[in-house]
């Protein structure tokens, strides 16, 4: 199973980025998908999750109101729209589906 995460990059504080996570239709179907992140020297932490139908989502307090998780089941893709980015959002961002993890995409927020 492969989860392809993309969209990371370097952005100034206050800026925006949109991450994507894609996989096969067989893997994507009927599964919730989550985003996690791991900053240097820190443990991996939960960011957001979205249900299969996209009607339920949950966020970590640290990103609530700034990040939005969404999905397009026709494209087998989950997105993480990030606004008002802060230097403390700098991390490698991973998508997760059941026991499977993407390779991660690096987000760097400069002050």
N, C-alpha and C positions, 0 to 999 in steps of 0.2 A: 504494500500500500504506500503510495506516495502522496504527500501533501506539499504542494508548491506554494510557498509564501513569497510575496513580492511587494514592492512599493516603498520599501524603506529608503532612507537617504539622510542628507544633512539639511536641517532647516533652522531658521532663527527662532528664538523664543517668540511665542505669539502666533507662529505660523501653523500651517495645516499639512497633513499628509493623509493619504488613503492607502491602506494595506489591502492586499487581496490574498486569498488562499483558495486554491483550486485542487480538485482531485477527480477521480473517475466517478461516473454516475453511480456505479455499483456501490462504491464506498460512501458516497455523499448521501445517498437516499436514506430517508427515515432516521437520520442521525442529527443530534444536536452538535454544534461546533463551538469551540471556545477559542479565545485568544489569551495567551499568557505572555509574560515578559520576564527577562532576567537581566538585571543591571550588573555591571562589573562588581565582583565581590559579594553579591547578594544572591539569595535564593530566588528560584523562579516563583513568580506570583501570578495569581489569577487577575485577569483584566475584565473579560466580558464573555458571555455565552449567549447563544441564540438557539431556540428550539427548531425542530425540523420544519415546521410550518411558518416559522418566523413570527409567531404571534406572542412569544414570550422571550424576554431577554433580561439579563441581570448584569450588573456592573459592580466593579470594585468602587468603593467610596472615593478613591483617589482620582478616578477618571469620570465619575458620574457628572453629567452635564457638559462634558467636553468631548467625549468619545461616543460614537454611535456604531453599533454592530448591526449588520444587515446581511441578507443573503439573496441570491438569485438562483433558485433551484434549477431553472432551465439551463444555466451556465455552470452548474456545479461549483459555485463560487461563493465564498463568504467574504465580506468586507469589514474593515474597521476604519471608519472615518474619524480622524483625530484633529481637533481644533484646539486653539489656545495652548499650544504645546509649551511645555516648561523644560528647563534643563534636566529636571529630575525624571522626565519621561524617557531620557536616554537609556536605551536597552536593546537587547535583541528580542524581537517579538516573534512568538511561535504560535501557530495555530494547532489546535488539538481536536481530534475526533476519536472518541473512545480511547483506546490505548495507543493511538498513532499520533506522531508529532511531525510537523513540518521541519524544514531545515533551518528556519529562522531567517529573519530579515532585520538588518541593523537600522535603528532609528537614532540619530544623533541630533540633539537640540542644543544649539549654541546660545549663550547668553549675550 
